[in-house]
Amino acid sequence: MGKVKIAISIEKEVLSEIDGMVMGKVFPNRSQAIQKAVEEKVERINKNRLAAECSKLDPQFERALAEEGLAGDIEKWPEY
């Protein structure tokens, strides 16, 4: 995946913390620190969105839907 250079505005206090992490060798540079933070935030938002959508599902309906085609086929399955 290619990288694109952008300009952002950031609070001085946050930048100071990022610089401290760079000086402490947590990240090699500011760009990578900010890149990692953005990736983690996007991942968290996507997981929360998935969890919210999953919470809307009706477990009984989903189970019935999943088992819908199994009743007729079960006799054809080999016995273990």
C-alpha positions as CSV (number, residue, x, y, z in Angstrom):
1,M,0.0,0.0,0.0
2,G,1.4,3.4,-1.0
3,K,1.8,6.3,1.5
4,V,0.6,9.8,1.0
5,K,2.0,12.9,2.7
6,I,-0.5,15.1,4.5
7,A,-0.5,18.0,6.8
8,I,-2.4,17.9,10.1
9,S,-3.0,20.1,13.1
10,I,-2.4,18.5,16.5
11,E,-2.5,19.8,20.0
12,K,0.9,20.8,21.4
13,E,0.5,18.5,24.4
14,V,-0.3,15.5,22.2
15,L,2.7,16.3,20.0
16,S,4.9,16.5,23.1
17,E,3.8,13.1,24.2
18,I,4.5,11.7,20.7
19,D,7.9,13.3,20.7
20,G,8.6,11.7,24.1
21,M,7.7,8.3,22.6
22,V,10.0,8.9,19.7
23,M,12.8,9.9,22.0
24,G,12.1,6.8,24.1
25,K,12.4,4.6,21.0
26,V,8.7,3.5,21.2
27,F,8.4,4.7,17.6
28,P,11.1,5.5,15.1
29,N,9.5,8.9,14.2
30,R,6.4,11.1,14.5
31,S,4.9,9.8,11.3
32,Q,4.9,6.2,12.3
33,A,3.6,7.1,15.8
34,I,0.6,8.9,14.3
35,Q,0.1,6.3,11.6
36,K,-0.1,3.6,14.3
37,A,-2.5,5.6,16.4
38,V,-4.8,6.3,13.4
39,E,-4.8,2.6,12.4
40,E,-5.7,1.5,15.9
41,K,-8.5,4.0,16.1
42,V,-10.0,3.0,12.7
43,E,-9.8,-0.7,13.7
44,R,-11.6,0.1,17.0
45,I,-14.3,2.1,15.3
46,N,-14.9,-0.8,12.8
47,K,-15.0,-3.4,15.6
48,N,-17.5,-1.2,17.5
49,R,-19.6,-0.9,14.4
50,L,-19.6,-4.6,13.9
51,A,-20.5,-5.3,17.5
52,A,-23.4,-2.8,17.3
53,E,-24.7,-4.5,14.2
54,C,-24.4,-7.9,15.7
55,S,-26.3,-6.8,18.8
56,K,-29.3,-6.1,16.6
57,L,-29.5,-9.7,15.5
58,D,-32.1,-12.0,17.0
59,P,-30.2,-15.1,18.2
60,Q,-33.3,-17.4,17.9
61,F,-34.0,-16.2,14.4
62,E,-30.4,-16.6,13.4
63,R,-30.2,-20.2,14.8
64,A,-33.4,-21.1,13.0
65,L,-32.1,-19.7,9.7
66,A,-28.8,-21.5,10.1
67,E,-30.5,-24.8,10.8
68,E,-33.2,-24.4,8.2
69,G,-31.6,-26.6,5.6
70,L,-30.1,-29.1,8.0
71,A,-33.3,-31.1,8.9
72,G,-33.7,-32.8,5.5
73,D,-30.0,-33.5,5.0
74,I,-29.2,-35.0,8.4
75,E,-30.3,-38.5,7.3
76,K,-27.7,-38.4,4.5
77,W,-24.8,-37.6,6.8
78,P,-22.5,-40.4,7.6
79,E,-22.6,-41.8,11.1
80,Y,-19.5,-41.2,13.2
